């Protein structure tokens, strides 16, 4: 998964489209890491078409749409997870849609296991 994240970021840095398989692996892996970092069921994070996880401690939902949902595209998600894009900027630009209590994931992003916080920012806007 770390290699997939690095591959996606390298493609973006080069101005190229990331490899679809690498992007899928990076999304799935980082979502799994988020769920481990912020265990719980209060927020559903969706990154279509490759994944969704429930995370963050709080009230659990069992059916229907959860009260707190965060949704974004795969490239934005990988950039958020790797520290190449910050959540307030992405949200203000309309790249992240968040609703409901506990939907602010800023305390959990970037995911510290990737150590890319010092890398160049990705120009998505």
Backbone as CSV, one residue per row, in Angstrom:
resi,resn,N_x,N_y,N_z,CA_x,CA_y,CA_z,C_x,C_y,C_z
1,UNK,0.819,-1.192,0.000,0.000,0.000,0.000,0.867,1.261,0.000
2,UNK,1.934,1.277,0.783,2.810,2.442,0.806,3.364,2.718,-0.588
3,UNK,3.719,1.662,-1.301,4.217,1.840,-2.662,3.143,2.422,-3.567
4,UNK,1.908,2.008,-3.378,0.807,2.536,-4.186,0.622,4.025,-3.921
5,UNK,0.679,4.434,-2.664,0.550,5.851,-2.321,1.689,6.633,-2.953
6,UNK,2.897,6.126,-2.839,4.055,6.813,-3.428,3.933,6.906,-4.945
7,UNK,3.445,5.855,-5.570,3.267,5.855,-7.022,2.246,6.900,-7.451
8,UNK,1.144,6.988,-6.725,0.113,7.986,-7.031,0.687,9.389,-6.893
9,UNK,1.390,9.638,-5.813,1.959,10.964,-5.591,3.019,11.312,-6.633
10,UNK,3.825,10.327,-7.021,4.846,10.569,-8.048,4.191,10.931,-9.377
11,UNK,3.114,10.236,-9.726,2.404,10.547,-10.971,1.835,11.964,-10.913
12,UNK,1.234,12.321,-9.811,0.674,13.664,-9.664,1.775,14.726,-9.740
13,UNK,2.912,14.456,-9.093,4.028,15.401,-9.139,4.536,15.598,-10.564
14,UNK,4.433,14.545,-11.371,4.891,14.613,-12.759,3.823,15.172,-13.690
15,UNK,2.658,15.497,-13.140,1.574,16.030,-13.953,0.837,14.977,-14.747
16,UNK,0.968,13.727,-14.341,0.340,12.611,-15.045,-0.841,12.062,-14.247
17,UNK,-1.670,11.297,-14.912,-2.758,10.600,-14.237,-2.176,9.397,-13.501
18,UNK,-2.548,9.174,-12.259,-2.064,7.991,-11.538,-2.590,6.709,-12.177
19,UNK,-1.811,5.648,-12.049,-2.243,4.330,-12.493,-3.497,3.933,-11.725
20,UNK,-4.489,3.437,-12.432,-5.782,3.087,-11.820,-5.624,2.054,-10.700
21,UNK,-4.827,1.028,-10.918,-4.642,-0.004,-9.892,-3.930,0.556,-8.666
22,UNK,-2.935,1.411,-8.892,-2.240,2.037,-7.764,-3.177,2.952,-6.988
23,UNK,-4.000,3.695,-7.704,-4.938,4.603,-7.046,-5.942,3.812,-6.210
24,UNK,-6.447,2.723,-6.761,-7.395,1.882,-6.013,-6.742,1.311,-4.756
25,UNK,-5.518,0.808,-4.886,-4.815,0.235,-3.733,-4.510,1.313,-2.695
26,UNK,-4.126,2.489,-3.145,-3.825,3.582,-2.222,-5.073,4.003,-1.457
27,UNK,-6.194,4.125,-2.143,-7.450,4.503,-1.482,-7.845,3.458,-0.455
28,UNK,-7.869,2.211,-0.857,-8.292,1.145,0.069,-7.374,1.054,1.277
29,UNK,-6.087,1.149,1.039,-5.135,1.054,2.145,-5.218,2.218,3.110
30,UNK,-5.361,3.417,2.582,-5.432,4.582,3.468,-6.758,4.633,4.218
31,UNK,-7.817,4.173,3.590,-9.090,4.092,4.321,-8.992,3.089,5.463
32,UNK,-8.332,1.975,5.214,-8.149,0.973,6.266,-7.319,1.562,7.411
33,UNK,-6.285,2.323,7.058,-5.453,2.970,8.069,-6.256,4.001,8.869
34,UNK,-7.105,4.761,8.202,-7.953,5.726,8.912,-8.840,5.016,9.915
35,UNK,-9.446,3.913,9.499,-10.330,3.169,10.405,-9.564,2.646,11.621
36,UNK,-8.303,2.285,11.429,-7.487,1.810,12.551,-7.060,2.969,13.453
37,UNK,-6.799,4.116,12.852,-6.357,5.298,13.594,-7.492,5.929,14.389
38,UNK,-8.685,5.918,13.818,-9.863,6.539,14.447,-10.979,5.506,14.532
39,UNK,-10.820,4.499,15.380,-11.824,3.436,15.437,-13.184,3.943,15.909
40,UNK,-14.211,3.375,15.351,-15.572,3.727,15.723,-16.501,3.608,14.540
41,UNK,-17.723,4.068,14.742,-18.753,3.914,13.713,-19.591,5.171,13.527
42,UNK,-19.116,6.307,13.997,-19.924,7.523,13.954,-19.876,8.234,12.612
43,UNK,-18.815,8.032,11.827,-18.645,8.734,10.561,-18.391,7.715,9.461
44,UNK,-19.042,7.913,8.336,-18.748,7.080,7.175,-17.950,7.915,6.183
45,UNK,-16.776,7.431,5.814,-15.925,8.100,4.842,-16.045,7.321,3.536
46,UNK,-16.468,8.026,2.495,-16.707,7.385,1.197,-15.754,7.950,0.151
47,UNK,-15.102,7.052,-0.574,-14.221,7.437,-1.672,-14.584,6.543,-2.864
48,UNK,-15.678,6.914,-3.550,-16.108,6.076,-4.672,-15.122,6.158,-5.832
49,UNK,-14.923,5.119,-6.556,-15.629,3.842,-6.497,-14.924,2.784,-5.665
50,UNK,-13.881,3.146,-4.905,-13.041,2.114,-4.318,-13.194,1.860,-2.845
51,UNK,-13.968,2.581,-2.133,-14.079,2.209,-0.740,-14.878,3.148,0.130
52,UNK,-15.212,2.623,1.281,-15.892,3.369,2.330,-15.582,2.667,3.651
53,UNK,-15.384,3.460,4.676,-15.164,2.898,6.012,-15.964,3.697,7.016
54,UNK,-16.235,3.051,8.120,-16.819,3.749,9.258,-15.698,3.942,10.275
55,UNK,-15.680,5.118,10.876,-14.618,5.440,11.823,-15.115,6.486,12.808
56,UNK,-14.290,6.886,13.706,-14.504,7.914,14.726,-15.489,7.416,15.803
57,UNK,-15.046,7.529,17.017,-15.867,7.115,18.146,-17.121,7.975,18.254
58,UNK,-18.187,7.356,18.683,-19.451,8.063,18.851,-20.611,7.122,18.590
59,UNK,-21.804,7.678,18.465,-22.979,6.840,18.252,-22.849,6.021,16.977
60,UNK,-23.223,4.779,17.080,-23.159,3.866,15.944,-24.469,3.901,15.177
61,UNK,-24.371,3.899,13.865,-25.588,3.776,13.078,-25.622,2.368,12.490
62,UNK,-26.819,1.836,12.305,-26.914,0.457,11.836,-27.634,0.318,10.502
63,UNK,-28.466,1.288,10.129,-29.189,1.174,8.860,-29.325,2.534,8.217
64,UNK,-29.371,2.535,6.904,-29.586,3.783,6.188,-28.342,4.649,6.161
65,UNK,-28.537,5.880,5.820,-27.432,6.828,5.732,-27.017,7.266,7.128
66,UNK,-25.724,7.199,7.422,-25.274,7.637,8.743,-25.464,9.140,8.921
67,UNK,-25.458,9.574,10.166,-25.638,10.995,10.467,-24.441,11.823,10.035
68,UNK,-23.263,11.231,9.984,-22.064,11.945,9.578,-21.427,11.230,8.391
69,UNK,-21.253,11.958,7.299,-20.680,11.394,6.075,-19.631,12.351,5.527
70,UNK,-18.514,11.795,5.101,-17.469,12.540,4.410,-17.257,11.821,3.083
71,UNK,-17.298,12.577,1.986,-17.124,11.959,0.671,-16.199,12.808,-0.188
72,UNK,-15.327,12.135,-0.927,-14.410,12.812,-1.835,-13.990,11.861,-2.941
73,UNK,-13.264,12.395,-3.908,-12.769,11.577,-5.016,-11.442,10.921,-4.612
74,UNK,-11.012,9.901,-5.358,-9.802,9.166,-4.987,-8.527,10.001,-4.917
75,UNK,-8.279,10.858,-5.891,-7.046,11.656,-5.878,-7.026,12.599,-4.684
76,UNK,-8.133,13.265,-4.434,-8.200,14.160,-3.273,-7.956,13.384,-1.993
77,UNK,-8.560,12.213,-1.876,-8.395,11.416,-0.664,-6.930,11.051,-0.425
78,UNK,-6.253,10.572,-1.449,-4.851,10.192,-1.283,-4.020,11.409,-0.893
79,UNK,-4.301,12.549,-1.487,-3.574,13.774,-1.142,-3.840,14.182,0.303
80,UNK,-5.060,14.040,0.772,-5.382,14.337,2.164,-4.660,13.373,3.101
81,UNK,-4.727,12.096,2.785,-4.114,11.074,3.635,-2.608,11.255,3.726
82,UNK,-1.982,11.711,2.639,-0.539,11.859,2.596,-0.050,13.231,3.037
83,UNK,-0.959,14.140,3.324,-0.549,15.457,3.780,-0.199,16.417,2.667
84,UNK,-0.585,16.104,1.460,-0.320,16.991,0.325,-1.398,18.044,0.156
85,UNK,-2.496,17.869,0.848,-3.635,18.784,0.777,-4.260,18.789,2.159
86,UNK,-4.641,19.970,2.643,-5.263,20.006,3.964,-6.787,20.023,3.817
87,UNK,-7.432,19.509,4.830,-8.881,19.346,4.804,-9.643,20.658,4.641
88,UNK,-9.290,21.736,5.353,-10.035,22.984,5.161,-9.956,23.506,3.721
89,UNK,-8.793,23.404,3.112,-8.638,23.863,1.728,-9.477,23.010,0.784
90,UNK,-9.407,21.710,0.955,-10.166,20.805,0.088,-11.671,21.007,0.257
91,UNK,-12.113,21.218,1.475,-13.535,21.434,1.728,-13.995,22.757,1.126
92,UNK,-13.208,23.800,1.322,-13.565,25.116,0.772,-13.630,25.094,-0.750
93,UNK,-12.809,24.257,-1.373,-12.793,24.162,-2.833,-13.877,23.232,-3.368
94,UNK,-14.646,22.620,-2.470,-15.710,21.717,-2.896,-15.225,20.327,-3.266
95,UNK,-13.990,19.997,-2.900,-13.445,18.683,-3.205,-13.850,17.641,-2.174
96,UNK,-14.240,18.093,-1.002,-14.695,17.217,0.074,-16.071,17.690,0.500
97,UNK,-16.989,16.766,0.613,-18.317,17.062,1.120,-18.451,16.374,2.480
98,UNK,-18.713,17.157,3.496,-18.824,16.617,4.845,-20.095,17.139,5.486
99,UNK,-20.800,16.240,6.148,-22.017,16.648,6.841,-22.158,15.855,8.126
100,UNK,-22.784,16.473,9.075,-23.089,15.799,10.323,-22.045,16.003,11.403
101,UNK,-22.480,15.689,12.602,-21.629,15.790,13.772,-20.447,14.838,13.640
102,UNK,-19.289,15.263,14.067,-18.049,14.487,14.056,-17.457,14.283,12.658
103,UNK,-17.942,14.988,11.653,-17.441,14.765,10.293,-16.138,15.503,9.995
104,UNK,-15.626,16.280,10.928,-14.353,16.963,10.713,-13.219,15.986,11.012
105,UNK,-12.546,15.546,9.976,-11.471,14.561,10.119,-10.092,15.200,10.258
106,UNK,-10.025,16.515,10.439,-8.739,17.216,10.497,-7.821,16.660,11.585
107,UNK,-8.370,16.166,12.658,-7.539,15.612,13.737,-6.861,14.303,13.330
108,UNK,-7.350,13.657,12.290,-6.833,12.357,11.866,-6.025,12.414,10.576
109,UNK,-6.056,13.554,9.914,-5.356,13.690,8.630,-4.283,14.748,8.727
110,UNK,-3.128,14.562,8.135,-2.757,13.402,7.333,-2.499,12.189,8.209
111,UNK,-2.512,11.033,7.588,-2.207,9.797,8.296,-0.703,9.769,8.552
112,UNK,-0.307,9.684,9.775,1.101,9.835,10.147,1.992,8.725,9.617
113,UNK,1.447,7.576,9.280,2.282,6.466,8.835,2.903,6.704,7.466
114,UNK,2.435,7.696,6.754,2.959,7.919,5.406,4.097,8.910,5.376
115,UNK,4.182,9.800,6.318,5.305,10.698,6.422,5.548,11.585,5.220
116,UNK,4.501,11.913,4.477,4.655,12.737,3.291,4.326,14.195,3.563
117,UNK,4.130,14.553,4.809,3.692,15.911,5.118,4.627,16.960,4.526
118,UNK,5.902,16.638,4.382,6.855,17.618,3.875,6.920,17.699,2.365
119,UNK,6.171,16.876,1.675,6.225,16.867,0.218,5.538,18.073,-0.375
120,UNK,5.684,18.245,-1.685,5.040,19.385,-2.327,3.533,19.253,-2.304
121,UNK,2.859,20.370,-2.246,1.412,20.349,-2.309,0.982,20.029,-3.721
122,UNK,-0.142,19.375,-3.842,-0.680,19.030,-5.153,-1.670,20.111,-5.558
123,UNK,-1.521,20.628,-6.727,-2.432,21.681,-7.218,-3.660,21.018,-7.811
124,UNK,-4.710,20.956,-7.032,-5.960,20.353,-7.494,-6.994,21.394,-7.832
125,UNK,-6.756,22.613,-7.433,-7.767,23.658,-7.583,-7.657,24.353,-8.915
